[in-house]
Amino acid sequence: MHALMFLSHLRVLKFPISNDMLYLDKTQIMQKLKELAIKHYENSQGKLKLWGDILQYDIIYDDELLVLSMQKNDE
């Protein structure tokens, strides 16, 4: 358990703000970051080697938080 605590920084993704994003408003940037998170989820097949299933992404930009749940709803 303690070993995983020391590796928790590996659970953080930092998406760079590209030049094409510089002229977007905050809502558009959050949408782009959401798209990058979904692409990461798809590329990793919803799993992280040390941590298991990806349950959600917390996207933070300019003091705004968007929680993107990756859990399937069985409705």
N, C-alpha and C positions, 0 to 999 in steps of 0.2 A: 504494500500500500504506500509506504513512504517513497519507494522508488518512483511510482507513478506521479506522486506529488512533485518530485523534482523534474519530471518530464512534461508537466502540464503546459509549459510554454509552447510545446509542439502542437497543441490543440488550437492555436490562434493562427488564422490566416490574415495576411495583410495584403489587400489588393491595392496595387498602385493606381493613382489617379493619372490617367493618360491625358495627353494633350487635347484630345477630342472631348474630354469631359470638363475641361476648364471653363467652357462657356455654357454649360448646362446649369439649370437651377437645381436646388436641393432635391426636389422630388424626382427629377430625371436622373440625378446621380444615384439616389437610393435605388431606383429601378435598375440601373446598370449594375450596381453592386449585388442586387438580388439575382440578376441574370448570371453573374460570375459565380455566386454561391451555388446556384442550381447546376451550372456547368461542372463545378467541382464535385458536387454530389454524384452526378452522372458518371464522371470520369473515375471516381473512386468506388463506384458501384455501391454507394451508401455505407461504406465501411472504412474505418481507420485501423491500421494494423494493431496498434497497442490498445486502442480504446473500444473497438467494436463498432456497432451500428451508430451512424450519425442520426441523432434525434432532432436536432434543430441547429440553426445558424442564428447568432445574434449579430445583426449588422448595425454597426454604429458609425455614424458620420455626423460631424458638426453638432454633437450633443443630442442627436436623435437616434432612437433605438427602434429597429424593426426586427421582430422575432419571426423567423421563417421556420415553421414546424415541418419536419420531414416525415412525420408519423402518418401512416395511412389510416384514414377513417373508415371503419367497417360499418357504414350506415346503409 
